């Protein structure tokens, strides 16, 4: 059975994923990633990965998957920052 907190955190994470899509697409179209620093992208991605693990250990599987998805998007932004900064 899902906990209500799991559902709320999942909805919030899907909101974060939706808001990251335009940034990823803009970076891809313009072949640049100027909006944030590399350290900000990387630290956010790592911390989201840690959060996903914590949710997994708490048996909050929906939150785990959605937070991992958000983390993957931040790792993609990190990758774009590295590639397009050359």
Secondary structure, DSSP 8 states (H G I E B T S, - for coil): ---HHHHHHHHHHHHHHHHHHHHHHHHHHHT---SS-HHHHHHHHHHHHHHHHHHHHTT-HHHHHHHHHHHHHHHHHHHHHHHHT-
